[in-house]
Amino acid sequence: MKIISIKHKIYAVSFILLGLLSCENGLDTLPTNAVADTEIYKSTSNIQTVVNGTWRYLNDTYFTFANPGYSAIMRTSDAMANDVAVTTKYGYRDSYTFSDTFDKTTNRVNAFWTLLYKVIDNANNIIEKTPAAEGAQEEKDQLIGQAKTLRAFAYLNLATYYQFSYLKDKSALAVPIYTEASTTATEGKPKASLEEIYALITADLTDAVAKLQSYNRPNTLKYRIDKHVANGLLARAYLNMGEWTRAAEVAALAAEGFPLMNAETYYAGFNDVQNPEWIWGHVQTTDQSTASYTFHYLDVSSSGSYYFSFMADPYFKNLFDTQDIRHALFEWDGLPSREGFLRYKKFKFKQNLIGDIVYMRSSEMWLIQAEGLARGGNSAGAITALNTLREARNAVPYTAAEGDLVEAILLERRKELWGEGFGLSDILRNQKSVERRAFVDDIGSPIKVTVTIPSGETKLVNGQGHRVIRFGDGQPFTANSRYYLFAIPLVEEQQNPNL
């Protein structure tokens, strides 16, 4: 039986690619419902538009308001974790309660599976057909390197969210592997083990780094994949696999040339790919701004934002030193219907209500270096890496008196990477439990906080924190819970009995 999620081949995004090709290469005679392989893979310049179109598909496919491309996976990861107190009204409330990603029939489950496997199939087409295209070998290497990085990125997400940690059981079966361009005759494959999936991921990324060595992208095109992006993803993969030394080494390579930002830039709203820390991000324009919709959930302070749903857990604020530049981003909300929620004003719309999407920053790479070195036995190097980031944030440097070094690094990841999609993935990777508690005192009464209401007066109200502190079945949060994993869609199971 044919596998439903990938059998549509490259034509699933032909409406995007056709528009790009018509603008860039004058191919305005093709039918509007398909792009012929003979044309689209004819030259390296054409194939670059396939890469661009696949990137746009990954980011700008609008399944629903709450699922605007890949950013929905990042939002879901944080909504299911510790430090985002999702409000009751909009967007990710069902992920916050661990109900929609567990249900095989939801729009979100279908969207994530479809998104990742169609990116994989597009990448397979590029890898398979580029060698025969017209163009210089250097250009072909670049395109194959970018496609292999995209394929590895998709499989890294699948390995992360559809099975428990590699370090728990690398033989555990996760998802199928497809490395050939699909056709209508493609048969659905069985699940592969995490060990097999990570072998493909690391092989793809290692080859991509080699093929991208001579490629220097313009600084304005940070959505383009270069060796820094490939090394950054390789560092993530090695960290998941427990290859500590390798993770630290390639993270250092990924961060080269991307200095840590200053306080002014940190307060700017995490909305601009020109941020010096950003290694990889999705650029938004007034004409192409689908992914910006995610800011309506993240932005809890701009007047143009609509949902205000990603509030902070009040206990999260207590993790920061008061002189830490990040501490200044907290503010108790005093607006009607939101009184007592804790804003964390990290993400803000630009004036035209769009915002670039961050995928990878050098601060993450410093944290991978710190964790890899710490777990690999190089405590001195780990402390140096950790404190490089802490000092950039004006936080108190780590000392041995603080306790467990690895736990300090993991805590710093929560503080630095809040809202960037690492919440659930870190919980799964480290085989930890979600940790939430209600914002109440020792006798169970709401804790009062002072807010400023629109009139300028102050007011004492109940502080609002986590409203879900157990699974929906009443059981307490535990490590390695099936509720943390994304479900494979029911329609996929029905169409692919080999699963």
PyMOL commands that set and color helices and strands:
alter all, ss='L'
color gray80, all
select helices_A, chain A and resi 9-25+37-40+44-60+71-79+93-96+107-132+137-161+194-211+227-241+244-255+263-266+290-298+314-317+325-329+362-375+379-392+400-402+405-416+423-429+482-484+490-495
alter helices_A, ss='H'
color red, helices_A
select strands_A, chain A and resi 62-64+67-68+84-86+278-282+310-312+330-332+342-344+357-361+448-452+458-462
alter strands_A, ss='S'
color yellow, strands_A
deselect
rebuild
show_as cartoon
